Amino acid sequence: NLLVLYAVDNTKQKRPNEISEVLRSILREVQELNATQQEIDFFVQQQESEWQKRIFYRIFTNQHTMLPQVFNQLQQTRECMQQASDFNATNGCVESLRPFMYQANLSPIYNQTIANLETSEAILEQLNRDIFMLAPKIACINKSKNIADVIECQ
């Protein structure tokens, strides 16, 4: 799902930059306490709600900027592929999606090199599915005023 952009950190996957920035600032706050473990636990308990708000705000602002860009790029890529005269041109069309692969959790199919009609058709089918799935959500996302509204867009 394109709206589920954030996964739990593990050794194989990085957190998105905007979340990492917030988490680094939280870590700095805790490290600067120079306190006992009990005092740190109390501080964390007191600050947890504020930290969640900071993270959710970053996710919310990202939804408002990045997802409409991804949607537009999906549409442009599909149009470009439909007009492409050969596989080199088709590969050039898909290249424009690659910067969004990680941020938008796009299908790995967009990383494939197009060397035959079968691959080209598979990518076009995936584009159509992604566009179809995301289209009704864009209006909802644009109207959302907070993270709870964005979650309702799913």
N, C-alpha and C positions, 0 to 999 in steps of 0.2 A: 504494500500500500504506500503510495507516494506521500501520504500525510504522516506516516510513521517514519520520521527521519532520524530518530535518535535511538541508538542501541546501547546496551550496557557495555562499558569498556572491557576489552579483554586483550590479550597479547596480539591478536591478529587484526584488530580493528581499532582505528583511532576515533576519538571523540571529534565531533565537528568543532572547528576553531572557536566559535562563539561560546560553546559550552566549556571548552577547555580554559578560556580566559576567565570565566566566572569561577571555575573550580580552583584555578591558580590563585585568584584573589582571596578566595575563602581560605585556602591553605596558608597564605601569607598572614591573614588575620589570626589564625590559630597559632601559628609559629611565633608571632610577635607577642603573644600573651605572657610567655615566660612564667607559666603557672604550673601548679600541680595537676595531676591527671584528673582529680575530682573537680578542680576549678575549670579545666578544659571541658570536661563532660557537661558541666552546668552551662558554660558559655555556648557550647554547641547546641544544647537543648533550647536555650533562649533564642539563638540565631537561626535555627533550622527553617522556620517559616519565612524569614526574610531572604535567606539563601534560595529557597524554592521559588519565591517570587522573582528574584533576579534571573534565575535559569528560565523560568516560564516566560518572562518578558523577552528574553533573547530568542526563544523558540518562536514566540508569537510574531515578533518583528521579522524574523526570518521567513515565516510563512507568507507574510504580506508582500515581501519583495521577491523571494526566490521562486515560489511556486508559479506565479503568473509568468515569470520569465521562462521557466521550464515549459509551461504550457505553450507559450508562443513559439519556443524553439522546436517543440515537437511538431507543431503545425507547419512551421517553415521547413523543417526537415522532410516531412511527408510531401509537401508541395515540390520541393527541390528534387526529391527522388522520383516523383511522378514525371517530372520534366527532363530528367537526366537522359543523356543520349548513350552513355556507355557506363561500364562498371567503375572506371576511374572517377567520373563525375558523381556517380552514386556514392562512392566512398567519401568523396569530398563533402557531400551533403550530410552524411552521418557523422563526420568528424566534428561538426559543430555541436553535437550533443555530448561529446565525451567530457567536456568540463563539468557537466551537470551529473555525471554518473554517480559519484559518491554522495554529493549533497542531496540529490533527489531520490536516491535508492533506485535508480533506473535499471532495467533489465541488462544483464551482461551481454545480451545479443547485440547491443549497439557497439560492442568492442570488436565484433567479428569483421574481418575483411571481406568485402563483397567481391566474389570471383565468379559467381554463377547466378542464374535466375532464381534458383531455389532459395539461396541465402537472401537475395534481394526481396523476394516475396515474403519470407519469414520476418524480415525486419519491418517491412511495410505493414504486415499484420500486427506486429507488436506495437508499432506506432499508432495504428488505428485503435487497438485496445487501450493503450495509455491515454490517448486523447479522449476516447469515449468515457473512460473512467474518471478522468480529471475535469472534464468540461463542466459538469453540474456543480462541482465543488468550488470552482474558481469564484463564482458569484457569492457563494456562502462565505468563503474566506475573505473576500473583499468587504463584505458587510460586517464581519466579526469585529468585536471591540475588545476582546480579551481571549486568553488561552482557553477558557471554558467554551466560548463560542466556536473557536477553531476545532476543538475536540468534537463538538456537535456536527461539524461539517463532514465527519467521516461517515 
